[in-house]
């Protein structure tokens, strides 16, 4: 199981088709259980590795 703490407005990707964005408060803890062959990345890591910021994300301003 992967456990992350994300700040409001941050997101994570699960595989290539799922995006989860966190809103409200200062931070949220997220736990994800998935098969080992499913890639789960913080948004900042996704973008650093060449992924484009998903269009479905809401503005954080």
Residue pairs with C-beta under 8 A, 6 or more apart in sequence:
1 31
1 32
1 33
2 31
2 32
2 33
2 34
2 40
3 29
3 30
3 31
4 12
4 29
4 30
4 31
4 32
4 42
5 27
5 28
5 29
5 30
6 12
6 22
6 27
6 28
6 30
6 42
7 22
7 26
7 27
8 22
8 23
8 24
8 25
8 26
8 27
8 28
8 60
9 21
9 22
9 23
9 60
10 21
10 22
10 42
10 43
10 44
11 19
11 20
11 21
11 22
11 42
11 43
11 54
11 57
12 19
12 20
12 30
12 32
12 40
12 41
12 42
12 43
12 46
13 19
13 20
13 39
13 40
13 41
13 43
13 46
13 51
13 54
14 20
14 32
14 34
14 38
14 39
14 40
15 38
15 39
16 39
19 54
19 56
19 57
20 30
21 57
21 58
22 28
22 30
23 58
32 40
34 40
41 49
41 51
43 53
47 53
